[in-house]
Amino acid sequence: MAEIKIVKKKPIWPWIVAILLIASVVYYVYLKDNEGHSENTVEIENTTSTDTTGN
């Protein structure tokens, strides 16, 4: 009789998890970069407004 070799498929879910993690890190870095610019703008506007009101 001939032997039939059964090869199990490798799971794909670790690749899906890895792609989601990489995508979330890229998304976080992108948002963090954009929030930093907007916070600086708001901070400058608030400081300017407070200084002109105080004088």
N, C-alpha and C positions, 0 to 999 in steps of 0.2 A: 504494500500500500504506500501511497505517496503522502508525505507530510504536508499539511496546509498550515503555513505560518500566518498567524493573526497579528497584525500590527495595529496597536491602539492609536487613535488620533490624539495628538497633543491638544490640551485645552486652549481655547483662544481667549478665555476671560482674563488671564494675566496681562495679555497685550492690551486689552480694552481698558483695564484698570491703569496701566502705565500711560496710555495715551490720555486718559482723563486727568491723571495727575499732572502730566506735563502741560496740558492745556490749561488747567486751573492755575498753575504757577505762572504761566505766561499772562493769563488774564489778570491775576493779582498784581503782577509787576506793572502791567499796563495801567490798571486803575490807580495803583499807588502813585505812579508817575504823574498821572493827570490830576489827582487830588492834591498833590504837592504844589502844583502850579496854581490851582484855584485857591488853595488856602493862603498862599502868599499874597495873591491879589486881594482877597477879602481882608486879610490882616493889614495890608497897607491902607486900604480904604477906611477901615475902622480907626486906625491910628490917626490918619489925616483928619477924619471927621471929629474925633475927640480933641485933637489939638486946636482946631479952628473954633470949636464950641467953648473950650476953656479960656481962650484969649478974649 
